[in-house]
Amino acid sequence: MKLIPDDDGRRVEGLTPTHFLLLRPHRASLRPPSRILLLHGWLQSSDVWLTTAAKLRDLYHSEVLMLDWWCHGRSSHNPVELFRVDQLEEQLCAILREVGWDQGALLTVTGISP
């Protein structure tokens, strides 16, 4: 998949454009960073996590990944048929592969919905 720079994140080119943002720790450490995946709810975007993500990164020396589900935020809003559970799984797996998180490492996942 080809990465295209975005204003504040990256887009994965595949079936349809996908926006995600990966925050990495500012400082080096002897231990590898933990990994936290933050997921937004219906009619929201990854923007709901920006402040929290920065704090988690700094407090816990973590890599923090946020994404905009298809039909949300800066990800593609067309076609709406892509907003099915199996398609969202495909979207998430493609992003995890893109950032190198698909190799069986421990991952903390949390979500928010209004």
SELO-944089 format. One record per atom (N, C-alpha, C, CB): atom name; chain; x, y, z. Coordinates in pm, whole numbers, always signed. Glycine has a CB too. Example, Ala and Ser with C-alpha at 12.3 -4.5 7.8 and 13.67 -1.06 7.14 Angstrom:
N|A|+1319|-569|+780 .
CA|A|+1230|-450|+780 .
C|A|+1320|-330|+780 .
CB|A|+1131|-447|+905 .
N|A|+1285|-225|+708 .
CA|A|+1367|-106|+714 .
C|A|+1290|+3|+787 .
CB|A|+1408|-60|+572 .
This chain:
N|A|+84|-118|+0 .
CA|A|+0|+0|+0 .
C|A|+88|+124|+0 .
CB|A|-95|+0|+121 .
N|A|+42|+227|-63 .
CA|A|+119|+350|-76 .
C|A|+72|+453|+28 .
CB|A|+105|+407|-219 .
N|A|+167|+514|+97 .
CA|A|+133|+619|+193 .
C|A|+135|+755|+125 .
CB|A|+230|+617|+313 .
N|A|+37|+835|+154 .
CA|A|+31|+970|+102 .
C|A|+27|+1064|+222 .
CB|A|-92|+992|+8 .
N|A|+120|+1163|+231 .
CA|A|+118|+1255|+345 .
C|A|-15|+1328|+355 .
CB|A|+232|+1357|+334 .
N|A|-58|+1352|+477 .
CA|A|-181|+1425|+503 .
C|A|-145|+1539|+598 .
CB|A|-292|+1331|+565 .
N|A|-238|+1628|+627 .
CA|A|-210|+1742|+714 .
C|A|-156|+1698|+849 .
CB|A|-336|+1824|+733 .
N|A|-223|+1605|+914 .
CA|A|-182|+1567|+1048 .
C|A|-181|+1415|+1067 .
CB|A|-274|+1630|+1149 .
N|A|-184|+1342|+960 .
CA|A|-185|+1197|+970 .
C|A|-141|+1137|+839 .
CB|A|-323|+1146|+1008 .
N|A|-178|+1012|+818 .
CA|A|-143|+945|+693 .
C|A|-266|+878|+637 .
CB|A|-28|+841|+714 .
N|A|-263|+854|+508 .
CA|A|-372|+784|+442 .
C|A|-316|+658|+380 .
CB|A|-442|+874|+335 .
N|A|-386|+549|+397 .
CA|A|-348|+424|+334 .
C|A|-431|+411|+208 .
CB|A|-369|+301|+430 .
N|A|-364|+392|+97 .
CA|A|-436|+373|-28 .
C|A|-460|+224|-49 .
CB|A|-357|+434|-148 .
N|A|-582|+186|-62 .
CA|A|-620|+48|-84 .
C|A|-751|+49|-158 .
CB|A|-630|-32|+51 .
N|A|-849|-19|-103 .
CA|A|-981|-17|-165 .
C|A|-1039|+124|-167 .
CB|A|-1075|-111|-93 .
N|A|-1020|+194|-57 .
CA|A|-1069|+331|-46 .
C|A|-980|+405|+53 .
CB|A|-1219|+333|+1 .
N|A|-962|+537|+39 .
CA|A|-869|+608|+128 .
C|A|-907|+598|+276 .
CB|A|-863|+754|+88 .
N|A|-805|+578|+357 .
CA|A|-821|+563|+501 .
C|A|-725|+658|+571 .
CB|A|-797|+416|+546 .
N|A|-775|+735|+666 .
CA|A|-691|+827|+742 .
C|A|-657|+765|+877 .
CB|A|-762|+965|+760 .
N|A|-530|+776|+917 .
CA|A|-492|+736|+1052 .
C|A|-378|+822|+1100 .
CB|A|-452|+586|+1056 .
N|A|-359|+825|+1232 .
CA|A|-253|+903|+1293 .
C|A|-185|+815|+1397 .
CB|A|-308|+1035|+1357 .
N|A|-52|+804|+1389 .
CA|A|+27|+725|+1483 .
C|A|+120|+819|+1558 .
CB|A|+107|+612|+1411 .
N|A|+100|+829|+1689 .
CA|A|+189|+909|+1774 .
C|A|+294|+816|+1832 .
CB|A|+110|+982|+1887 .
N|A|+419|+856|+1824 .
CA|A|+529|+777|+1880 .
C|A|+590|+853|+1997 .
CB|A|+637|+746|+1771 .
N|A|+650|+781|+2094 .
CA|A|+712|+849|+2209 .
C|A|+820|+948|+2163 .
CB|A|+773|+745|+2305 .
N|A|+832|+1056|+2239 .
CA|A|+932|+1159|+2207 .
C|A|+1073|+1116|+2245 .
CB|A|+898|+1288|+2278 .
N|A|+1086|+1034|+2348 .
CA|A|+1219|+1000|+2397 .
C|A|+1246|+852|+2383 .
CB|A|+1234|+1042|+2543 .
N|A|+1372|+819|+2376 .
CA|A|+1413|+678|+2367 .
C|A|+1402|+613|+2505 .
CB|A|+1559|+665|+2313 .
N|A|+1388|+483|+2506 .
CA|A|+1377|+408|+2631 .
C|A|+1441|+271|+2611 .
CB|A|+1228|+394|+2676 .
N|A|+1480|+209|+2722 .
CA|A|+1537|+74|+2715 .
C|A|+1431|-30|+2684 .
CB|A|+1608|+40|+2845 .
N|A|+1307|-1|+2719 .
CA|A|+1199|-96|+2692 .
C|A|+1121|-49|+2569 .
CB|A|+1104|-110|+2815 .
N|A|+1066|-143|+2495 .
CA|A|+987|-103|+2378 .
C|A|+859|-33|+2423 .
CB|A|+953|-227|+2290 .
N|A|+808|+58|+2343 .
CA|A|+684|+128|+2381 .
C|A|+565|+33|+2379 .
CB|A|+659|+246|+2287 .
N|A|+471|+58|+2470 .
CA|A|+346|-16|+2464 .
C|A|+265|+38|+2346 .
CB|A|+265|-3|+2600 .
N|A|+161|-34|+2309 .
CA|A|+79|+4|+2193 .
C|A|-66|+21|+2236 .
CB|A|+90|-101|+2080 .
N|A|-121|+135|+2201 .
CA|A|-260|+165|+2237 .
C|A|-335|+204|+2109 .
CB|A|-268|+281|+2343 .
N|A|-447|+138|+2086 .
CA|A|-534|+166|+1972 .
C|A|-659|+235|+2024 .
CB|A|-569|+36|+1892 .
N|A|-688|+355|+1976 .
CA|A|-804|+431|+2018 .
C|A|-904|+436|+1903 .
CB|A|-764|+575|+2063 .
N|A|-1026|+391|+1929 .
CA|A|-1131|+383|+1826 .
C|A|-1245|+476|+1861 .
CB|A|-1183|+238|+1810 .
N|A|-1293|+552|+1763 .
CA|A|-1406|+642|+1786 .
C|A|-1537|+571|+1756 .
CB|A|-1392|+769|+1699 .
N|A|-1647|+633|+1799 .
CA|A|-1779|+576|+1777 .
C|A|-1850|+637|+1658 .
CB|A|-1862|+593|+1901 .
N|A|-1975|+601|+1647 .
CA|A|-2062|+642|+1537 .
C|A|-2069|+795|+1528 .
CB|A|-2202|+583|+1555 .
N|A|-2053|+847|+1408 .
CA|A|-2061|+990|+1376 .
C|A|-1953|+1073|+1444 .
CB|A|-2195|+1042|+1416 .
N|A|-1843|+1011|+1485 .
CA|A|-1730|+1083|+1542 .
C|A|-1609|+1068|+1450 .
CB|A|-1697|+1031|+1684 .
N|A|-1495|+1120|+1492 .
CA|A|-1371|+1103|+1418 .
C|A|-1258|+1084|+1518 .
CB|A|-1342|+1226|+1326 .
N|A|-1138|+1059|+1467 .
CA|A|-1023|+1040|+1554 .
C|A|-990|+1167|+1633 .
CB|A|-901|+997|+1473 .
N|A|-1044|+1280|+1591 .
CA|A|-1018|+1405|+1663 .
C|A|-1062|+1400|+1809 .
CB|A|-1090|+1520|+1593 .
N|A|-1162|+1315|+1842 .
CA|A|-1207|+1306|+1981 .
C|A|-1096|+1255|+2073 .
CB|A|-1329|+1216|+1992 .
N|A|-994|+1192|+2016 .
CA|A|-886|+1130|+2095 .
C|A|-757|+1211|+2100 .
CB|A|-857|+995|+2039 .
N|A|-745|+1321|+2028 .
CA|A|-616|+1388|+2013 .
C|A|-550|+1424|+2146 .
CB|A|-633|+1512|+1931 .
N|A|-622|+1488|+2236 .
CA|A|-564|+1527|+2366 .
C|A|-530|+1405|+2449 .
CB|A|-661|+1617|+2443 .
N|A|-622|+1309|+2457 .
CA|A|-599|+1187|+2533 .
C|A|-481|+1109|+2478 .
CB|A|-725|+1099|+2533 .
N|A|-472|+1099|+2346 .
CA|A|-363|+1023|+2283 .
C|A|-227|+1081|+2319 .
CB|A|-381|+1022|+2131 .
N|A|-215|+1212|+2315 .
CA|A|-87|+1275|+2349 .
C|A|-50|+1248|+2495 .
CB|A|-93|+1427|+2323 .
N|A|-148|+1252|+2584 .
CA|A|-121|+1225|+2726 .
C|A|-83|+1080|+2748 .
CB|A|-243|+1261|+2812 .
N|A|-153|+987|+2684 .
CA|A|-118|+845|+2697 .
C|A|+22|+818|+2645 .
CB|A|-220|+758|+2622 .
N|A|+56|+877|+2532 .
CA|A|+190|+860|+2475 .
C|A|+296|+905|+2575 .
CB|A|+204|+940|+2344 .
N|A|+276|+1022|+2634 .
CA|A|+377|+1079|+2724 .
C|A|+381|+1010|+2860 .
CB|A|+352|+1226|+2743 .
N|A|+266|+977|+2916 .
CA|A|+261|+914|+3049 .
C|A|+311|+770|+3049 .
CB|A|+121|+919|+3102 .
N|A|+280|+696|+2944 .
CA|A|+307|+553|+2943 .
C|A|+410|+510|+2839 .
CB|A|+180|+477|+2920 .
N|A|+481|+606|+2781 .
CA|A|+581|+576|+2678 .
C|A|+520|+481|+2574 .
CB|A|+710|+512|+2742 .
N|A|+411|+528|+2513 .
CA|A|+332|+443|+2424 .
C|A|+330|+496|+2282 .
CB|A|+191|+429|+2475 .
N|A|+314|+402|+2189 .
CA|A|+272|+437|+2054 .
C|A|+120|+436|+2058 .
CB|A|+331|+337|+1944 .
N|A|+59|+541|+2008 .
CA|A|-87|+552|+2012 .
C|A|-137|+569|+1869 .
CB|A|-132|+672|+2103 .
N|A|-226|+480|+1830 .
CA|A|-281|+480|+1694 .
C|A|-429|+517|+1699 .
CB|A|-263|+341|+1628 .
N|A|-466|+613|+1614 .
CA|A|-605|+653|+1597 .
C|A|-637|+645|+1449 .
CB|A|-631|+797|+1654 .
N|A|-761|+615|+1417 .
CA|A|-801|+609|+1277 .
C|A|-939|+669|+1261 .
CB|A|-800|+465|+1225 .
N|A|-969|+708|+1140 .
CA|A|-1106|+747|+1105 .
C|A|-1166|+631|+1028 .
CB|A|-1110|+881|+1021 .
N|A|-1271|+570|+1086 .
CA|A|-1340|+464|+1013 .
C|A|-1388|+519|+880 .
CB|A|-1459|+408|+1096 .
N|A|-1405|+431|+782 .
CA|A|-1464|+474|+656 .
C|A|-1597|+542|+685 .
CB|A|-1482|+353|+559 .
N|A|-1628|+643|+608 .
CA|A|-1750|+723|+622 .
C|A|-1746|+813|+745 .
CB|A|-1872|+632|+629 .
N|A|-1627|+836|+802 .
CA|A|-1609|+923|+917 .
C|A|-1483|+1008|+899 .
CB|A|-1600|+841|+1048 .
N|A|-1481|+1125|+961 .
CA|A|-1361|+1208|+965 .
C|A|-1299|+1233|+829 .
CB|A|-1259|+1146|+1054 .
N|A|-1166|+1210|+820 .
CA|A|-1092|+1235|+695 .
C|A|-1078|+1111|+607 .
CB|A|-955|+1290|+727 .
N|A|-1139|+1001|+647 .
CA|A|-1141|+883|+559 .
C|A|-1248|+901|+452 .
CB|A|-1166|+752|+641 .
N|A|-1242|+816|+352 .
CA|A|-1336|+826|+241 .
C|A|-1480|+813|+288 .
CB|A|-1305|+719|+136 .
N|A|-1567|+895|+231 .
CA|A|-1710|+888|+263 .
C|A|-1789|+824|+150 .
CB|A|-1765|+1029|+291 .
N|A|-1718|+761|+59 .
CA|A|-1786|+703|-56 .
C|A|-1717|+574|-94 .
CB|A|-1788|+802|-174 .
N|A|-1780|+466|-116 .
CA|A|-1924|+443|-103 .
C|A|-1963|+402|+39 .
CB|A|-1969|+337|-202 .
N|A|-2083|+433|+77 .
CA|A|-2132|+403|+210 .
C|A|-2140|+252|+233 .
CB|A|-2270|+466|+232 .
N|A|-2147|+173|+127 .
CA|A|-2153|+27|+141 .
C|A|-2032|-28|+215 .
CB|A|-2164|-39|+3 .
N|A|-1924|+49|+222 .
CA|A|-1804|+2|+292 .
C|A|-1821|+2|+443 .
CB|A|-1685|+88|+254 .
N|A|-1928|+61|+492 .
CA|A|-1947|+66|+636 .
C|A|-2021|-59|+684 .
CB|A|-2023|+193|+676 .
N|A|-1954|-174|+667 .
CA|A|-2002|-303|+718 .
C|A|-1893|-358|+808 .
CB|A|-2037|-403|+600 .
N|A|-1930|-441|+903 .
CA|A|-1833|-493|+1000 .
C|A|-1716|-564|+931 .
CB|A|-1902|-590|+1096 .
N|A|-1742|-646|+830 .
CA|A|-1631|-715|+764 .
C|A|-1540|-618|+690 .
CB|A|-1685|-819|+665 .
N|A|-1596|-510|+636 .
CA|A|-1515|-409|+569 .
C|A|-1432|-328|+671 .
CB|A|-1604|-315|+487 .
N|A|-1491|-300|+788 .
CA|A|-1418|-228|+891 .
C|A|-1303|-312|+945 .
CB|A|-1512|-186|+1005 .
N|A|-1325|-442|+956 .
CA|A|-1217|-532|+997 .
C|A|-1103|-527|+895 .
CB|A|-1269|-678|+1011 .
N|A|-1137|-528|+768 .
CA|A|-1035|-519|+663 .
C|A|-960|-387|+672 .
CB|A|-1101|-534|+524 .
N|A|-1032|-278|+696 .
CA|A|-970|-147|+710 .
C|A|-871|-146|+827 .
CB|A|-1077|-38|+729 .
N|A|-915|-195|+943 .
CA|A|-829|-196|+1062 .
C|A|-707|-284|+1041 .
CB|A|-908|-244|+1183 .
N|A|-725|-402|+985 .
CA|A|-611|-493|+961 .
C|A|-510|-431|+865 .
CB|A|-661|-627|+905 .
N|A|-557|-359|+763 .
CA|A|-465|-293|+669 .
C|A|-383|-186|+739 .
CB|A|-543|-230|+552 .
N|A|-445|-111|+828 .
CA|A|-371|-8|+902 .
C|A|-271|-72|+997 .
CB|A|-469|+83|+980 .
N|A|-312|-177|+1068 .
CA|A|-219|-246|+1160 .
C|A|-98|-301|+1085 .
CB|A|-291|-360|+1235 .
N|A|-120|-355|+966 .
CA|A|-7|-401|+884 .
C|A|+82|-285|+844 .
CB|A|-58|-475|+758 .
N|A|+21|-175|+804 .
CA|A|+95|-58|+757 .
C|A|+190|-3|+864 .
CB|A|-2|+51|+714 .
N|A|+146|-3|+990 .
CA|A|+229|+51|+1098 .
C|A|+313|-56|+1166 .
CB|A|+142|+122|+1202 .
N|A|+301|-181|+1121 .
CA|A|+382|-289|+1177 .
C|A|+330|-346|+1308 .
CB|A|+519|-241|+1198 .
N|A|+202|-332|+1333 .
CA|A|+142|-383|+1456 .
C|A|+72|-517|+1435 .
CB|A|+43|-282|+1512 .
N|A|+98|-584|+1328 .
CA|A|+28|-709|+1298 .
C|A|+111|-831|+1333 .
CB|A|-10|-714|+1152 .
N|A|+213|-816|+1414 .
CA|A|+306|-925|+1442 .
C|A|+283|-991|+1578 .
CB|A|+446|-876|+1434 .
N|A|+165|-981|+1634 .
CA|A|+132|-1053|+1756 .
C|A|+173|-985|+1886 .
CB|A|+194|-1184|+1751 .
N|A|+212|-859|+1883 .
CA|A|+248|-789|+2006 .
C|A|+122|-754|+2085 .
CB|A|+329|-661|+1974 .
N|A|+138|-735|+2215 .
CA|A|+27|-696|+2301 .
C|A|-25|-559|+2259 .
CB|A|+70|-695|+2450 .
N|A|-155|-547|+2250 .
CA|A|-218|-424|+2204 .
C|A|-333|-391|+2298 .
CB|A|-268|-438|+2057 .
N|A|-338|-267|+2346 .
CA|A|-449|-221|+2429 .
C|A|-546|-145|+2340 .
CB|A|-398|-131|+2547 .
N|A|-673|-185|+2344 .
CA|A|-774|-123|+2259 .
C|A|-879|-59|+2348 .
CB|A|-839|-228|+2162 .
N|A|-919|+63|+2314 .
CA|A|-1027|+129|+2385 .
C|A|-1112|+207|+2286 .
CB|A|-973|+223|+2497 .
N|A|-1236|+232|+2321 .
CA|A|-1325|+301|+2230 .
C|A|-1412|+401|+2302 .
CB|A|-1412|+202|+2156 .
N|A|-1477|+486|+2223 .
CA|A|-1567|+587|+2278 .
C|A|-1682|+604|+2179 .
CB|A|-1493|+722|+2303 .
N|A|-1801|+626|+2233 .
CA|A|-1917|+653|+2149 .
C|A|-2010|+744|+2228 .
CB|A|-1989|+520|+2105 .
N|A|-2077|+836|+2159 .
CA|A|-2165|+929|+2232 .
C|A|-2283|+857|+2293 .
CB|A|-2215|+1039|+2139 .
